[in-house]
């Protein structure tokens, strides 16, 4: 089953940042697609059995942080 | 003869932006190195016979603009 989760990510300031976050998340197992918007900080991840902790680690790997 | 020129570039918001500008400028003939700082907007280009119009075009190619 595909689900959609929205995370708030701090620190993205431009389209390059969005791309870095998106690429890092899209490498994760189970992820079908990711979208990031630096103006809102929202990152929408679509996939199946996507683990929040793994997404959080991928965001950190890209150099950003999932808020709260 | 190597010279150093400093340009003010608008629109850079993060380290990715700095890298985009730097890479585009470093491809230019005569350029030895380029440094970009998004906090000040300053881009320092070192090289010989570096043409301002060509630097301006490279910055535009990266998606930014040389001020004034």
Backbone of each chain as nested JSON, in Angstrom:
{
  "chains": [
    {"id": "A", "residues": [
      {"number": 1, "name": "UNK", "atoms": {"N": [0.837, -1.199, 0.0], "CA": [0.0, 0.0, 0.0], "C": [0.87, 1.247, 0.0]}},
      {"number": 2, "name": "UNK", "atoms": {"N": [0.552, 2.163, -0.873], "CA": [1.301, 3.412, -0.93], "C": [0.687, 4.438, 0.014]}},
      {"number": 3, "name": "UNK", "atoms": {"N": [1.54, 5.086, 0.77], "CA": [1.052, 6.151, 1.636], "C": [1.851, 7.413, 1.358]}},
      {"number": 4, "name": "UNK", "atoms": {"N": [1.351, 8.501, 1.9], "CA": [2.021, 9.785, 1.707], "C": [2.252, 10.406, 3.072]}},
      {"number": 5, "name": "UNK", "atoms": {"N": [3.475, 10.799, 3.325], "CA": [3.787, 11.436, 4.605], "C": [4.428, 12.789, 4.336]}},
      {"number": 6, "name": "UNK", "atoms": {"N": [4.084, 13.747, 5.179], "CA": [4.65, 15.081, 5.024], "C": [5.522, 15.405, 6.231]}},
      {"number": 7, "name": "UNK", "atoms": {"N": [6.757, 15.807, 5.947], "CA": [7.706, 16.191, 6.993], "C": [8.012, 17.679, 6.855]}},
      {"number": 8, "name": "UNK", "atoms": {"N": [8.33, 18.306, 7.965], "CA": [8.8, 19.683, 7.917], "C": [10.308, 19.671, 8.118]}},
      {"number": 9, "name": "UNK", "atoms": {"N": [11.002, 20.217, 7.135], "CA": [12.464, 20.206, 7.149], "C": [12.966, 21.648, 7.263]}},
      {"number": 10, "name": "UNK", "atoms": {"N": [13.878, 21.862, 8.18], "CA": [14.427, 23.205, 8.36], "C": [15.756, 23.346, 7.62]}},
      {"number": 11, "name": "UNK", "atoms": {"N": [16.015, 24.55, 7.154], "CA": [17.325, 24.866, 6.589], "C": [17.403, 24.922, 5.078]}},
      {"number": 12, "name": "UNK", "atoms": {"N": [16.354, 24.471, 4.378], "CA": [16.4, 24.55, 2.914], "C": [16.191, 25.996, 2.48]}},
      {"number": 13, "name": "UNK", "atoms": {"N": [17.097, 26.501, 1.629], "CA": [16.984, 27.903, 1.229], "C": [16.773, 28.12, -0.254]}},
      {"number": 14, "name": "UNK", "atoms": {"N": [16.868, 27.08, -1.041], "CA": [16.726, 27.281, -2.499], "C": [16.414, 25.956, -3.183]}},
      {"number": 15, "name": "UNK", "atoms": {"N": [16.308, 26.031, -4.485], "CA": [15.986, 24.842, -5.27], "C": [17.052, 23.765, -5.207]}},
      {"number": 16, "name": "UNK", "atoms": {"N": [18.318, 24.191, -5.035], "CA": [19.381, 23.192, -4.898], "C": [19.184, 22.38, -3.628]}},
      {"number": 17, "name": "UNK", "atoms": {"N": [18.759, 23.068, -2.587], "CA": [18.511, 22.387, -1.31], "C": [17.38, 21.377, -1.468]}},
      {"number": 18, "name": "UNK", "atoms": {"N": [16.326, 21.812, -2.15], "CA": [15.196, 20.9, -2.386], "C": [15.68, 19.645, -3.098]}},
      {"number": 19, "name": "UNK", "atoms": {"N": [16.521, 19.836, -4.096], "CA": [17.013, 18.713, -4.888], "C": [17.868, 17.77, -4.044]}},
      {"number": 20, "name": "UNK", "atoms": {"N": [18.709, 18.337, -3.186], "CA": [19.562, 17.515, -2.326], "C": [18.722, 16.632, -1.422]}},
      {"number": 21, "name": "UNK", "atoms": {"N": [17.691, 17.212, -0.825], "CA": [16.819, 16.464, 0.073], "C": [16.057, 15.396, -0.703]}},
      {"number": 22, "name": "UNK", "atoms": {"N": [15.518, 15.807, -1.838], "CA": [14.723, 14.883, -2.645], "C": [15.56, 13.684, -3.085]}},
      {"number": 23, "name": "UNK", "atoms": {"N": [16.746, 13.947, -3.579], "CA": [17.587, 12.859, -4.069], "C": [17.96, 11.887, -2.955]}},
      {"number": 24, "name": "UNK", "atoms": {"N": [18.243, 12.441, -1.792], "CA": [18.65, 11.581, -0.675], "C": [17.49, 10.677, -0.257]}},
      {"number": 25, "name": "UNK", "atoms": {"N": [16.288, 11.236, -0.205], "CA": [15.124, 10.459, 0.22], "C": [14.732, 9.433, -0.842]}},
      {"number": 26, "name": "UNK", "atoms": {"N": [14.861, 9.824, -2.102], "CA": [14.427, 8.914, -3.17], "C": [15.323, 7.684, -3.298]}},
      {"number": 27, "name": "UNK", "atoms": {"N": [16.468, 7.707, -2.633], "CA": [17.332, 6.518, -2.636], "C": [16.866, 5.468, -1.63]}},
      {"number": 28, "name": "UNK", "atoms": {"N": [15.952, 5.852, -0.75], "CA": [15.555, 4.945, 0.333], "C": [14.64, 3.825, -0.159]}},
      {"number": 29, "name": "UNK", "atoms": {"N": [14.77, 2.678, 0.475], "CA": [13.908, 1.541, 0.166], "C": [12.454, 1.905, 0.436]}},
      {"number": 30, "name": "UNK", "atoms": {"N": [11.578, 1.546, -0.487], "CA": [10.154, 1.764, -0.295], "C": [9.656, 3.109, -0.793]}},
      {"number": 31, "name": "UNK", "atoms": {"N": [10.579, 4.025, -1.038], "CA": [10.151, 5.363, -1.471], "C": [9.9, 5.374, -2.981]}},
      {"number": 32, "name": "UNK", "atoms": {"N": [8.719, 5.878, -3.347], "CA": [8.406, 6.009, -4.775], "C": [8.79, 7.391, -5.284]}},
      {"number": 33, "name": "UNK", "atoms": {"N": [8.49, 8.399, -4.494], "CA": [8.84, 9.751, -4.914], "C": [8.883, 10.669, -3.709]}},
      {"number": 34, "name": "UNK", "atoms": {"N": [9.585, 11.767, -3.865], "CA": [9.651, 12.78, -2.813], "C": [9.589, 14.15, -3.471]}},
      {"number": 35, "name": "UNK", "atoms": {"N": [8.925, 15.055, -2.782], "CA": [8.863, 16.441, -3.254], "C": [9.27, 17.327, -2.101]}},
      {"number": 36, "name": "UNK", "atoms": {"N": [10.024, 18.374, -2.398], "CA": [10.456, 19.297, -1.345], "C": [10.189, 20.725, -1.791]}},
      {"number": 37, "name": "UNK", "atoms": {"N": [9.78, 21.55, -0.855], "CA": [9.491, 22.958, -1.124], "C": [10.23, 23.802, -0.086]}},
      {"number": 38, "name": "UNK", "atoms": {"N": [11.241, 24.532, -0.537], "CA": [12.045, 25.292, 0.438], "C": [11.277, 26.478, 1.016]}},
      {"number": 39, "name": "UNK", "atoms": {"N": [10.235, 26.94, 0.317], "CA": [9.503, 28.101, 0.832], "C": [8.634, 27.722, 2.035]}},
      {"number": 40, "name": "UNK", "atoms": {"N": [8.164, 26.481, 2.07], "CA": [7.348, 26.025, 3.189], "C": [8.106, 25.082, 4.114]}},
      {"number": 41, "name": "UNK", "atoms": {"N": [9.194, 24.506, 3.614], "CA": [9.934, 23.514, 4.372], "C": [9.294, 22.136, 4.301]}},
      {"number": 42, "name": "UNK", "atoms": {"N": [8.203, 22.023, 3.565], "CA": [7.508, 20.737, 3.529], "C": [8.127, 19.766, 2.528]}},
      {"number": 43, "name": "UNK", "atoms": {"N": [8.265, 18.537, 2.997], "CA": [8.765, 17.456, 2.154], "C": [7.719, 16.346, 2.174]}},
      {"number": 44, "name": "UNK", "atoms": {"N": [7.203, 16.025, 1.004], "CA": [6.167, 15.002, 0.89], "C": [6.802, 13.743, 0.306]}},
      {"number": 45, "name": "UNK", "atoms": {"N": [6.646, 12.649, 1.041], "CA": [7.263, 11.388, 0.639], "C": [6.165, 10.362, 0.366]}},
      {"number": 46, "name": "UNK", "atoms": {"N": [6.209, 9.788, -0.83], "CA": [5.239, 8.754, -1.183], "C": [5.954, 7.416, -1.286]}},
      {"number": 47, "name": "UNK", "atoms": {"N": [5.326, 6.411, -0.727], "CA": [5.943, 5.09, -0.81], "C": [5.231, 4.117, 0.102]}},
      {"number": 48, "name": "UNK", "atoms": {"N": [5.853, 2.963, 0.274], "CA": [5.245, 1.958, 1.138], "C": [6.217, 1.606, 2.262]}},
      {"number": 49, "name": "UNK", "atoms": {"N": [5.671, 1.538, 3.451], "CA": [6.465, 1.208, 4.636], "C": [7.7, 2.093, 4.787]}},
      {"number": 50, "name": "UNK", "atoms": {"N": [7.476, 3.392, 4.584], "CA": [8.571, 4.336, 4.748], "C": [8.754, 4.628, 6.238]}},
      {"number": 51, "name": "UNK", "atoms": {"N": [9.968, 4.45, 6.701], "CA": [10.271, 4.592, 8.123], "C": [10.696, 6.035, 8.439]}},
      {"number": 52, "name": "UNK", "atoms": {"N": [10.009, 6.645, 9.401], "CA": [10.306, 8.039, 9.752], "C": [11.764, 8.243, 10.152]}},
      {"number": 53, "name": "UNK", "atoms": {"N": [12.3, 7.302, 10.916], "CA": [13.679, 7.449, 11.392], "C": [14.655, 7.409, 10.225]}},
      {"number": 54, "name": "UNK", "atoms": {"N": [14.321, 6.607, 9.23], "CA": [15.19, 6.49, 8.054], "C": [15.111, 7.766, 7.212]}},
      {"number": 55, "name": "UNK", "atoms": {"N": [13.916, 8.313, 7.097], "CA": [13.753, 9.586, 6.379], "C": [14.529, 10.682, 7.096]}},
      {"number": 56, "name": "UNK", "atoms": {"N": [14.387, 10.697, 8.405], "CA": [15.104, 11.695, 9.21], "C": [16.627, 11.594, 8.992]}},
      {"number": 57, "name": "UNK", "atoms": {"N": [17.118, 10.377, 8.924], "CA": [18.556, 10.175, 8.718], "C": [18.978, 10.62, 7.318]}},
      {"number": 58, "name": "UNK", "atoms": {"N": [18.111, 10.385, 6.338], "CA": [18.426, 10.783, 4.959], "C": [18.467, 12.302, 4.842]}},
      {"number": 59, "name": "UNK", "atoms": {"N": [17.534, 12.945, 5.516], "CA": [17.496, 14.412, 5.507], "C": [18.769, 14.961, 6.159]}},
      {"number": 60, "name": "UNK", "atoms": {"N": [19.173, 14.34, 7.248], "CA": [20.4, 14.76, 7.932], "C": [21.614, 14.538, 7.031]}},
      {"number": 61, "name": "UNK", "atoms": {"N": [21.598, 13.436, 6.308], "CA": [22.681, 13.122, 5.381], "C": [22.81, 14.226, 4.316]}},
      {"number": 62, "name": "UNK", "atoms": {"N": [21.669, 14.775, 3.919], "CA": [21.667, 15.857, 2.918], "C": [22.095, 17.185, 3.531]}},
      {"number": 63, "name": "UNK", "atoms": {"N": [22.153, 17.23, 4.862], "CA": [22.624, 18.447, 5.522], "C": [21.518, 19.297, 6.134]}},
      {"number": 64, "name": "UNK", "atoms": {"N": [20.339, 18.701, 6.311], "CA": [19.187, 19.431, 6.858], "C": [18.604, 18.654, 8.033]}},
      {"number": 65, "name": "UNK", "atoms": {"N": [17.473, 19.15, 8.538], "CA": [16.924, 18.526, 9.734], "C": [15.404, 18.466, 9.662]}},
      {"number": 66, "name": "UNK", "atoms": {"N": [14.848, 17.328, 10.036], "CA": [13.4, 17.22, 10.174], "C": [13.005, 17.86, 11.497]}},
      {"number": 67, "name": "UNK", "atoms": {"N": [12.077, 18.806, 11.437], "CA": [11.675, 19.538, 12.632], "C": [10.828, 18.668, 13.558]}},
      {"number": 68, "name": "UNK", "atoms": {"N": [11.078, 18.75, 14.792], "CA": [10.383, 18.088, 15.91], "C": [10.191, 16.577, 15.756]}}
    ]},
    {"id": "B", "residues": [
      {"number": 1, "name": "UNK", "atoms": {"N": [49.746, 37.474, -17.104], "CA": [49.614, 38.075, -15.776], "C": [48.273, 37.68, -15.15]}},
      {"number": 2, "name": "UNK", "atoms": {"N": [48.353, 37.239, -13.914], "CA": [47.129, 36.874, -13.21], "C": [46.553, 38.084, -12.486]}},
      {"number": 3, "name": "UNK", "atoms": {"N": [45.268, 38.247, -12.636], "CA": [44.617, 39.333, -11.901], "C": [43.459, 38.761, -11.102]}},
      {"number": 4, "name": "UNK", "atoms": {"N": [42.944, 39.571, -10.219], "CA": [41.823, 39.14, -9.369], "C": [40.72, 40.17, -9.509]}},
      {"number": 5, "name": "UNK", "atoms": {"N": [39.531, 39.716, -9.807], "CA": [38.396, 40.629, -9.925], "C": [37.295, 40.158, -8.989]}},
      {"number": 6, "name": "UNK", "atoms": {"N": [36.63, 41.12, -8.393], "CA": [35.532, 40.785, -7.491], "C": [34.213, 41.289, -8.073]}},
      {"number": 7, "name": "UNK", "atoms": {"N": [33.249, 40.396, -8.157], "CA": [31.915, 40.719, -8.669], "C": [30.91, 40.555, -7.53]}},
      {"number": 8, "name": "UNK", "atoms": {"N": [29.853, 41.329, -7.586], "CA": [28.753, 41.14, -6.647], "C": [27.62, 40.434, -7.378]}},
      {"number": 9, "name": "UNK", "atoms": {"N": [27.253, 39.284, -6.839], "CA": [26.234, 38.443, -7.479], "C": [25.014, 38.376, -6.569]}},
      {"number": 10, "name": "UNK", "atoms": {"N": [23.863, 38.606, -7.136], "CA": [22.622, 38.549, -6.353], "C": [21.942, 37.197, -6.519]}},
      {"number": 11, "name": "UNK", "atoms": {"N": [21.274, 36.775, -5.474], "CA": [20.436, 35.584, -5.563], "C": [20.999, 34.317, -4.951]}},
      {"number": 12, "name": "UNK", "atoms": {"N": [22.282, 34.327, -4.588], "CA": [22.84, 33.113, -3.975], "C": [22.341, 33.017, -2.53]}},
      {"number": 13, "name": "UNK", "atoms": {"N": [21.808, 31.859, -2.164], "CA": [21.243, 31.721, -0.813], "C": [21.919, 30.656, 0.034]}},
      {"number": 14, "name": "UNK", "atoms": {"N": [22.805, 29.863, -0.552], "CA": [23.408, 28.782, 0.236], "C": [24.672, 28.275, -0.432]}},
      {"number": 15, "name": "UNK", "atoms": {"N": [25.276, 27.297, 0.182], "CA": [26.513, 26.74, -0.347], "C": [26.347, 26.079, -1.708]}},
      {"number": 16, "name": "UNK", "atoms": {"N": [25.15, 25.526, -1.979], "CA": [24.916, 24.94, -3.297], "C": [24.982, 26.018, -4.369]}},
      {"number": 17, "name": "UNK", "atoms": {"N": [24.428, 27.181, -4.037], "CA": [24.442, 28.297, -4.988], "C": [25.88, 28.731, -5.262]}},
      {"number": 18, "name": "UNK", "atoms": {"N": [26.664, 28.826, -4.201], "CA": [28.078, 29.196, -4.359], "C": [28.769, 28.226, -5.307]}},
      {"number": 19, "name": "UNK", "atoms": {"N": [28.507, 26.938, -5.104], "CA": [29.147, 25.921, -5.92], "C": [28.724, 26.023, -7.381]}},
      {"number": 20, "name": "UNK", "atoms": {"N": [27.443, 26.287, -7.62], "CA": [26.955, 26.422, -8.999], "C": [27.656, 27.56, -9.715]}},
      {"number": 21, "name": "UNK", "atoms": {"N": [27.769, 28.69, -9.026], "CA": [28.412, 29.861, -9.625], "C": [29.89, 29.575, -9.864]}},
      {"number": 22, "name": "UNK", "atoms": {"N": [30.536, 29.005, -8.845], "CA": [31.968, 28.731, -8.944], "C": [32.275, 27.794, -10.118]}},
      {"number": 23, "name": "UNK", "atoms": {"N": [31.493, 26.718, -10.201], "CA": [31.745, 25.741, -11.265], "C": [31.564, 26.345, -12.649]}},
      {"number": 24, "name": "UNK", "atoms": {"N": [30.536, 27.169, -12.773], "CA": [30.27, 27.765, -14.092], "C": [31.412, 28.705, -14.493]}},
      {"number": 25, "name": "UNK", "atoms": {"N": [31.896, 29.478, -13.541], "CA": [32.977, 30.432, -13.84], "C": [34.297, 29.713, -14.08]}},
      {"number": 26, "name": "UNK", "atoms": {"N": [34.535, 28.647, -13.334], "CA": [35.825, 27.952, -13.471], "C": [35.969, 27.223, -14.807]}},
      {"number": 27, "name": "UNK", "atoms": {"N": [34.857, 27.094, -15.533], "CA": [34.941, 26.493, -16.875], "C": [35.436, 27.491, -17.923]}},
      {"number": 28, "name": "UNK", "atoms": {"N": [35.466, 28.764, -17.562], "CA": [35.789, 29.798, -18.553], "C": [37.286, 29.84, -18.877]}},
      {"number": 29, "name": "UNK", "atoms": {"N": [37.581, 30.168, -20.12], "CA": [38.969, 30.317, -20.56], "C": [39.644, 31.409, -19.74]}},
      {"number": 30, "name": "UNK", "atoms": {"N": [40.863, 31.149, -19.326], "CA": [41.635, 32.157, -18.611], "C": [41.433, 32.156, -17.108]}},
      {"number": 31, "name": "UNK", "atoms": {"N": [40.383, 31.493, -16.636], "CA": [40.09, 31.491, -15.208], "C": [40.912, 30.418, -14.501]}},
      {"number": 32, "name": "UNK", "atoms": {"N": [41.596, 30.834, -13.449], "CA": [42.36, 29.865, -12.649], "C": [41.53, 29.349, -11.482]}},
      {"number": 33, "name": "UNK", "atoms": {"N": [40.813, 30.256, -10.849], "CA": [39.972, 29.832, -9.733], "C": [38.894, 30.874, -9.474]}},
      {"number": 34, "name": "UNK", "atoms": {"N": [37.852, 30.429, -8.817], "CA": [36.771, 31.332, -8.437], "C": [36.316, 30.96, -7.031]}},
      {"number": 35, "name": "UNK", "atoms": {"N": [35.962, 31.978, -6.274], "CA": [35.412, 31.76, -4.937], "C": [34.125, 32.54, -4.829]}},
      {"number": 36, "name": "UNK", "atoms": {"N": [33.129, 31.954, -4.188], "CA": [31.85, 32.641, -4.044], "C": [31.399, 32.561, -2.587]}},
      {"number": 37, "name": "UNK", "atoms": {"N": [30.812, 33.637, -2.118], "CA": [30.311, 33.704, -0.736], "C": [28.864, 34.192, -0.766]}},
      {"number": 38, "name": "UNK", "atoms": {"N": [27.947, 33.298, -0.422], "CA": [26.534, 33.69, -0.538], "C": [26.134, 34.712, 0.531]}},
      {"number": 39, "name": "UNK", "atoms": {"N": [26.906, 34.79, 1.623], "CA": [26.51, 35.731, 2.681], "C": [26.812, 37.179, 2.28]}},
      {"number": 40, "name": "UNK", "atoms": {"N": [27.834, 37.357, 1.464], "CA": [28.182, 38.701, 1.004], "C": [27.791, 38.927, -0.455]}},
      {"number": 41, "name": "UNK", "atoms": {"N": [27.568, 37.852, -1.192], "CA": [27.307, 37.96, -2.62], "C": [28.568, 38.145, -3.442]}},
      {"number": 42, "name": "UNK", "atoms": {"N": [29.714, 38.173, -2.791], "CA": [30.949, 38.431, -3.523], "C": [31.515, 37.171, -4.18]}},
      {"number": 43, "name": "UNK", "atoms": {"N": [31.918, 37.365, -5.431], "CA": [32.556, 36.296, -6.185], "C": [33.908, 36.818, -6.659]}},
      {"number": 44, "name": "UNK", "atoms": {"N": [34.963, 36.137, -6.243], "CA": [36.316, 36.557, -6.584], "C": [36.854, 35.602, -7.652]}},
      {"number": 45, "name": "UNK", "atoms": {"N": [37.249, 36.192, -8.76], "CA": [37.726, 35.396, -9.89], "C": [39.192, 35.716, -10.146]}},
      {"number": 46, "name": "UNK", "atoms": {"N": [40.014, 34.679, -10.164], "CA": [41.436, 34.858, -10.451], "C": [41.753, 34.248, -11.801]}},
      {"number": 47, "name": "UNK", "atoms": {"N": [42.524, 34.968, -12.585], "CA": [42.896, 34.436, -13.888], "C": [43.541, 35.498, -14.739]}},
      {"number": 48, "name": "UNK", "atoms": {"N": [43.702, 35.179, -16.018], "CA": [44.324, 36.15, -16.92], "C": [43.366, 36.473, -18.056]}},
      {"number": 49, "name": "UNK", "atoms": {"N": [43.25, 37.748, -18.336], "CA": [42.37, 38.227, -19.41], "C": [40.946, 37.704, -19.265]}},
      {"number": 50, "name": "UNK", "atoms": {"N": [40.451, 37.765, -18.059], "CA": [39.075, 37.346, -17.811], "C": [38.135, 38.476, -18.23]}},
      {"number": 51, "name": "UNK", "atoms": {"N": [37.194, 38.142, -19.083], "CA": [36.284, 39.132, -19.648], "C": [35.027, 39.273, -18.776]}},
      {"number": 52, "name": "UNK", "atoms": {"N": [34.747, 40.506, -18.371], "CA": [33.592, 40.745, -17.5], "C": [32.283, 40.248, -18.111]}},
      {"number": 53, "name": "UNK", "atoms": {"N": [32.123, 40.473, -19.399], "CA": [30.869, 40.073, -20.056], "C": [30.715, 38.554, -20.042]}},
      {"number": 54, "name": "UNK", "atoms": {"N": [31.837, 37.867, -20.166], "CA": [31.807, 36.404, -20.175], "C": [31.496, 35.875, -18.766]}},
      {"number": 55, "name": "UNK", "atoms": {"N": [32.083, 36.526, -17.763], "CA": [31.771, 36.144, -16.379], "C": [30.294, 36.379, -16.105]}},
      {"number": 56, "name": "UNK", "atoms": {"N": [29.8, 37.529, -16.542], "CA": [28.386, 37.852, -16.346], "C": [27.482, 36.788, -16.986]}},
      {"number": 57, "name": "UNK", "atoms": {"N": [27.858, 36.354, -18.166], "CA": [27.069, 35.332, -18.874], "C": [27.128, 33.991, -18.137]}},
      {"number": 58, "name": "UNK", "atoms": {"N": [28.293, 33.679, -17.58], "CA": [28.439, 32.412, -16.852], "C": [27.589, 32.426, -15.581]}},
      {"number": 59, "name": "UNK", "atoms": {"N": [27.582, 33.562, -14.917], "CA": [26.763, 33.702, -13.705], "C": [25.281, 33.544, -14.064]}},
      {"number": 60, "name": "UNK", "atoms": {"N": [24.89, 34.155, -15.17], "CA": [23.5, 34.033, -15.628], "C": [23.179, 32.584, -15.967]}},
      {"number": 61, "name": "UNK", "atoms": {"N": [24.139, 31.915, -16.575], "CA": [23.96, 30.506, -16.928], "C": [23.702, 29.674, -15.668]}},
      {"number": 62, "name": "UNK", "atoms": {"N": [24.338, 30.034, -14.576], "CA": [24.146, 29.322, -13.316], "C": [22.824, 29.694, -12.654]}},
      {"number": 63, "name": "UNK", "atoms": {"N": [22.174, 30.753, -13.157], "CA": [20.867, 31.132, -12.618], "C": [20.896, 32.336, -11.702]}},
      {"number": 64, "name": "UNK", "atoms": {"N": [21.97, 33.096, -11.744], "CA": [22.126, 34.267, -10.873], "C": [22.475, 35.483, -11.712]}},
      {"number": 65, "name": "UNK", "atoms": {"N": [22.751, 36.599, -11.03], "CA": [22.983, 37.827, -11.783], "C": [24.097, 38.634, -11.137]}},
      {"number": 66, "name": "UNK", "atoms": {"N": [24.978, 39.181, -11.997], "CA": [25.987, 40.112, -11.5], "C": [25.302, 41.463, -11.316]}},
      {"number": 67, "name": "UNK", "atoms": {"N": [25.446, 42.032, -10.123], "CA": [24.78, 43.296, -9.829], "C": [25.452, 44.457, -10.545]}},
      {"number": 68, "name": "UNK", "atoms": {"N": [24.669, 45.361, -11.017], "CA": [25.035, 46.625, -11.694], "C": [25.966, 46.465, -12.887]}}
    ]}
  ]
}
